[in-house]
Amino acid sequence: MIEIDSALIFYQLTRILIALAAQKSDRSRHEFSFERGQKLIRGLLRSHFDRFLQPSAQAGGLIFRPPIEMVAVIGLASSLPSPLLNSTINLA
């Protein structure tokens, strides 16, 4: 069960950081690749997770600057998603 919770938290963290990167770069969040974003964030967390464990509240704020910058710069999708991917399919 904890693996599911962790995956959902990571998913939400990725979405939040993509939204912040989009806001920072004046772009739509749909222009960013979720896959690229999560790979960038996962790599950063693996290499800098110890900063999350520091007692300083400022350390949490500092750790989120690099992933937002990375996603804003290199997290754009190669092409915009198809409108079909965002539509609801009625199977009835």
C-alpha beads as a LAMMPS data file, in Angstrom:
LAMMPS data file: protein, C-alpha beads

92 atoms
91 bonds

1 atom types
1 bond types

-500.0 500.0 xlo xhi
-500.0 500.0 ylo yhi
-500.0 500.0 zlo zhi

Masses

1 110.0

Atoms # bond

1 1 1 0.000 0.000 0.000
2 1 1 2.841 2.411 0.760
3 1 1 4.181 1.940 -2.775
4 1 1 0.862 3.134 -4.213
5 1 1 0.813 6.133 -1.881
6 1 1 4.405 6.980 -2.809
7 1 1 3.634 6.725 -6.520
8 1 1 0.611 9.016 -6.151
9 1 1 2.632 11.552 -4.172
10 1 1 5.390 11.506 -6.803
11 1 1 2.795 11.893 -9.580
12 1 1 1.289 14.927 -7.850
13 1 1 4.736 16.403 -7.150
14 1 1 5.608 16.062 -10.828
15 1 1 2.350 17.728 -11.911
16 1 1 2.878 20.581 -9.436
17 1 1 6.451 21.190 -10.564
18 1 1 5.389 21.128 -14.224
19 1 1 2.670 23.680 -13.450
20 1 1 5.201 25.898 -11.645
21 1 1 7.676 25.536 -14.526
22 1 1 4.947 26.468 -17.004
23 1 1 4.031 29.509 -14.942
24 1 1 7.680 30.533 -14.654
25 1 1 8.257 30.252 -18.398
26 1 1 4.902 31.760 -19.455
27 1 1 3.875 28.573 -21.258
28 1 1 0.940 26.209 -21.037
29 1 1 1.428 23.190 -18.782
30 1 1 0.333 21.070 -21.766
31 1 1 3.518 22.031 -23.604
32 1 1 5.591 20.059 -21.097
33 1 1 6.338 16.357 -21.233
34 1 1 5.264 14.494 -18.096
35 1 1 7.791 11.746 -18.852
36 1 1 10.704 14.171 -19.165
37 1 1 9.586 16.075 -16.095
38 1 1 9.343 13.001 -13.914
39 1 1 12.721 11.721 -15.096
40 1 1 14.349 15.071 -14.278
41 1 1 12.702 15.210 -10.860
42 1 1 13.494 11.573 -10.065
43 1 1 17.154 12.125 -10.962
44 1 1 17.363 15.241 -8.838
45 1 1 15.702 13.541 -5.864
46 1 1 18.051 10.577 -6.120
47 1 1 21.097 12.822 -6.092
48 1 1 19.901 15.441 -3.557
49 1 1 17.403 13.681 -1.286
50 1 1 19.563 14.434 1.747
51 1 1 18.545 18.106 1.468
52 1 1 14.968 17.124 2.272
53 1 1 16.160 15.636 5.522
54 1 1 17.861 18.820 6.723
55 1 1 16.072 20.527 9.618
56 1 1 15.997 23.938 7.947
57 1 1 12.683 24.935 6.367
58 1 1 14.669 26.900 3.807
59 1 1 16.215 23.676 2.490
60 1 1 12.787 22.570 1.196
61 1 1 12.377 25.791 -0.763
62 1 1 15.855 25.539 -2.228
63 1 1 15.413 21.968 -3.413
64 1 1 12.418 22.882 -5.579
65 1 1 14.166 25.643 -7.512
66 1 1 16.406 23.343 -9.596
67 1 1 13.622 20.981 -10.762
68 1 1 11.393 23.902 -11.719
69 1 1 14.290 25.426 -13.661
70 1 1 15.144 22.089 -15.316
71 1 1 11.559 21.344 -16.324
72 1 1 11.087 24.910 -17.584
73 1 1 14.192 24.667 -19.765
74 1 1 14.266 21.073 -21.037
75 1 1 10.933 19.554 -20.066
76 1 1 8.949 20.721 -23.079
77 1 1 7.209 17.995 -25.030
78 1 1 8.393 17.274 -28.563
79 1 1 4.882 17.936 -29.839
80 1 1 1.604 19.032 -28.311
81 1 1 -0.663 16.212 -27.121
82 1 1 -3.425 15.107 -29.424
83 1 1 -6.889 16.502 -28.591
84 1 1 -8.081 12.880 -28.702
85 1 1 -5.990 12.100 -25.641
86 1 1 -7.862 14.721 -23.643
87 1 1 -11.339 13.710 -24.763
88 1 1 -13.709 11.327 -23.014
89 1 1 -14.679 8.171 -24.836
90 1 1 -18.266 7.070 -24.383
91 1 1 -18.464 3.290 -24.703
92 1 1 -22.239 3.110 -24.144

Bonds

1 1 1 2
2 1 2 3
3 1 3 4
4 1 4 5
5 1 5 6
6 1 6 7
7 1 7 8
8 1 8 9
9 1 9 10
10 1 10 11
11 1 11 12
12 1 12 13
13 1 13 14
14 1 14 15
15 1 15 16
16 1 16 17
17 1 17 18
18 1 18 19
19 1 19 20
20 1 20 21
21 1 21 22
22 1 22 23
23 1 23 24
24 1 24 25
25 1 25 26
26 1 26 27
27 1 27 28
28 1 28 29
29 1 29 30
30 1 30 31
31 1 31 32
32 1 32 33
33 1 33 34
34 1 34 35
35 1 35 36
36 1 36 37
37 1 37 38
38 1 38 39
39 1 39 40
40 1 40 41
41 1 41 42
42 1 42 43
43 1 43 44
44 1 44 45
45 1 45 46
46 1 46 47
47 1 47 48
48 1 48 49
49 1 49 50
50 1 50 51
51 1 51 52
52 1 52 53
53 1 53 54
54 1 54 55
55 1 55 56
56 1 56 57
57 1 57 58
58 1 58 59
59 1 59 60
60 1 60 61
61 1 61 62
62 1 62 63
63 1 63 64
64 1 64 65
65 1 65 66
66 1 66 67
67 1 67 68
68 1 68 69
69 1 69 70
70 1 70 71
71 1 71 72
72 1 72 73
73 1 73 74
74 1 74 75
75 1 75 76
76 1 76 77
77 1 77 78
78 1 78 79
79 1 79 80
80 1 80 81
81 1 81 82
82 1 82 83
83 1 83 84
84 1 84 85
85 1 85 86
86 1 86 87
87 1 87 88
88 1 88 89
89 1 89 90
90 1 90 91
91 1 91 92
